[in-house]
């Protein structure tokens, strides 16, 4: 199934017919947002567009949404049927976290009426908003970064990737996992053997697992634990899979920090991401103060964006800048 078909299979037929006539590079498609009785909004090549008849229009140039395509309740229900293969109940565990993973690696975010049972979210009903988030692998995007991560032939530095949302930190982490798992040839031709990587994939963003099978390439020595919280997942991986490296996306809570310290005390290396505009932003997070003050992380990779070009600054445990790369 190619990228176009993987999107079309999730959408009502009338929306598919419109998209067929749009000139789209589906590698640049980021999100399709469907809100009941509202315009269809497409995030494409880092810009927002409305879907109109046979084309997409820059939202900044549309002065009235009356002339663009709206999605209605019947079409939204069709989309849910296609996303869930007509068996929404089968995705109850994922619905508790507000999304469904689908074939092709895409993640479908869902909003509606939350059903509470015993004080916990059981499921979501009366769904009114859907966000189809496109899965994008960029194989090789971490190649210039890898040389900063290795502390020896068989080990890496504990590493934290810092960036604002939508800057590519998950994409970068995914490719680092692949390189660590497969092994990597650094400049000069020296070969670094592959490592066993345990991946805690709480929201299926790293692996894009579908029926438990990763749709993204995380390498040959990676074991993925999907839908587990990061603290529980880290403990489970240590007990069951003897990882040399544990990877997790979007840490931030006190329980995350405690689990990271536990894993490091068990001899595992850690690579993770966190939301932040800078290292100083991360320093302000109460849950991160111990990890940084005790120099648990020896490498910080900070993603920045300038004129649509990803720039990466690399810092050591003393917060000294030791490198700069384009990514």
N, C-alpha and C positions, 0 to 999 in steps of 0.2 A: 504493500500500500504506500503510494507516494504521499508527499506532504499535503498536496491539494485534496486528495481523496480522504486523508485522515481528518481534515477539517469538515469537508462536505458531508461525511457520514454522520456528523453530529447535528447538522442543521436541517430545518424544514426545507422541503423541496422548493418552495417559492424563493427562499433566501439563496439557495444554491443556484437557482437559475439567474439571479441577479449577479452573483459573484462570478459566474462563468464568463460574463461579458466585461468584467472589470480586469484591467491590466495590472495584475498583482504578481510580485515576486514573493512566493510564499515563504521563502527563507527570511524575509524582512517582516513578516507578520508576527506581532507580539501578543495581542489580545483581541478577542471579539466579545464585547459586552452587550448582553441582552437584558433589558429591564422592561417589565411588562408595561405595555402602552407607551413606551418611550422610544426615542430614536436609537437605532443600532449604531454603536460607536466602535470604531476599529482603531487600535493602536498599531501603527505601521511605520517602520523605520524611524522610531522615536518621535512620531507626531500623531496627533489625534485627528481622525476623519469620521465623517458621517457617511453612511451608506445611502446612496440615492439610486435612481434608476440607471443601471448599467455602468455606474462609476462610483468612486469614493471622492468626497469633497472635503477639503481642509476645513475643520470646524471653525477656524478663525475667520474664514471668508463666507460663512453661512450666517445670515442675519435673521433667518426665521427657520425653525425646525419643522414647520408645517410641510415643507416641500421635500423632506427626506423620508426614508423608509422607517416606519415604526414596527415594532414587534408586538403582537397581541397575545392574549392569554392562550388561545388555542395553539398558536405556534410555539409558545414557550413550553407548553405541555408536551408537544411533539419532540422538542429538543430534549427534554428530560427523559422521555421514552427511549430516544436514540442513545443518549449518554449512558443510561442504565441497562440497556438491552431489555427494556420492558420489565425489569426486576429491581425496582428501587430498593426494596427491602433487603436485597442481597448486599447492598452497600452501606448498611446501617453503621458499621464501625467507622467507615470513612466519613459518612455524613455527620457523625458527632464532631468531627474536626472541620466540617464545612466544605468538603470537596470530594470529588470522585476522580480517580486516575483512569485514563482510557487508553486504548491501543494507540500506539504512535508516540506514547510518552507525554501526551498533553494532560494538563490538570484542569478540571472544571470546578471552579469555585461556585458555591451556591449560597444564597441568602433567602430567608423566608421566616416562617414562624417556628421558633425553637420549642421543642417538646422536652419538658423537664421531668425527670423521674428520680426520686430520692436525692434531690438537690443537684443532680448531674444532667448534662445534656444527653438525651436519648437519641434524638433524630431531628430532622427539619422537615416540616410539611408546609403546604401552601406556598411553594417556591415562587418567588417573584423576580429574582435576579440571578443571572448566570454569567459567569466570566470564564470564557475559554482561553486559558493561558497556554501559549504555544511553547512546546518543548524545543529548545535549541541547544544542540551540542556544538561546541567549537573545538574540534580535536586539534590539539597542539597549542592552544592559547596560553598554556602554562609553561611552555618549553623554555622561555627566557627567564622564568622565575626559579626553575628547579635547582640551579646551581647555588642559590642562596639557602636552600633548605637542608642540604645534606651536611651532617656533622662528621661523617665517616662513611666507610664503605657499606655499612649495614644499618645505618640509623639516620634519623633526621632530627632537626630541632623541633621542639614544641612550637607551633606556629598559629598565629591568629590573623585572619583576613578581615580587614575593616573597610566598610564602605556604606554609603547611603543606599536605600532601596533602589532597585532597578539599575544598578551600576555594574552588575555582572559578577558579584562575589560568589554566587552559587555556581555559575558556569565555570568560573576559575577553579573553585574547590573541586568540582566534578572532574576536571581535566587533571588536576594534581593527583587526585585519587587514582585515576587511570595510569598516570606515569609511575606513581609509587608501586602500584600493583603489578604492572607489567615489567618494571625495571626500566632504567633510563641510561642513555649514553650521553655523557656530558662532553663539553668542548674538549678536544684533544683525543677523543675516542675511548676514554675510560668508561667501562660498563658498570653501572650500579645495579646489583641484583634486585629483583622484585621483593616486596615485603607483603606480609599478610595484613590486609586492611579490613577492619571492622567498621561498617558504615551504619550509623544510627540515622535513619531517614524518617523522621517524625511525620513529615508531610509529603513524602514521596517525591520531593523536588529533585533530589540528587539522582536517584535511580529511575524515577518514573515507572515504578513497578506496576505491572498489569498481571493480575492473577498470580502475584508473588514473584514474577520473573522481571528483572530489570530490563527496561527498554533502552536505557542509555548504557554506553560503554564505560564501565567502571574498572575494567581490567580483569585479569585471569585469577588474581589472588584476593579478590574482594568478597566479603560476606555481608549481605545487606539485611538489616533488621528494620522492617517498615512499620510505621504507625505507632512505634513505642516512644514514650517520652524519653528525652535525652538522658535523664538520670537513671531511669530503669533500663533503658537500652544499653548504656555503657556497662552497667553491672552485668547484664545478661551476656553481652559479648565476651567480657572478661572470663566469665564462668564457663562458657561453652565453646568458644572459637579460638582461644589463645591468640588474639591479634597482636601484632607488633606495633601497629598504628591504629588509632581510633579516629574517625572523622565524623564531625557533626556540623549541621548548618544552623546558624542563628541561635547561638547560646545567649545567655543574659540573666538567668535567674540564679538565686542563691543555691538552689538544688543542683543546677547545672555546674556551678563552680565547685561544689563539694564533690560531685561525681568525677569531675576532671582531676581534682587533686587525688582522689582515690585511685583513678586509673593510672596516673603517673607513679604513685607509690607502688602500684602493682607491676611497674616496669614497662608500661605502654607509652608510646609517644602520642601526642594529641595534635590534631590539626582541625581548626574550627573557624567559623565566620561569626561576625557580630555586626549589628547595625551601628554606624557611627560616621560622622563627617571627618573625623581626625582621631589621632591617638588621644589628644586632650579630651575629646568628647567621650571616649571610652573610659578615661581616668575618672570621669565624674560619676560613672555608674557604680553604685555602692557594692554591687555583687562582684565587680571586677577588681576592686582595690587590692584584695589579698593576692590574687593571681599575679597582678602586675608588680606590687611592692616586693613580693618574694621571688620575682623574676622567674615565674613558672614558664612563661612564654619567652623563648629566646629569639624569635623572629616575629615581626609585625609587617604585614603586607597591606598597604593602604592604597585603595583604588580611588582615583580622581578622574574627572572628566573635563576635557578642554577641547572645545570645537569638535565635539563628537569623537574625539580620540581618547581612548582609555590610557591613562598614565598610572604607573605603579611606583610608589616609593617603598623601599624596604628598610626597616629599622631593626637594630639588635635589642637585647634585653635592657640596655642602658638608654634606649630611645635615641640612639645616634643613627643618623641616616647612613646606610652602608651601600645603597644602590638605587638606581633609577632605571626603569624599563618601560617600553611601550608594550601594551597587551592587546 
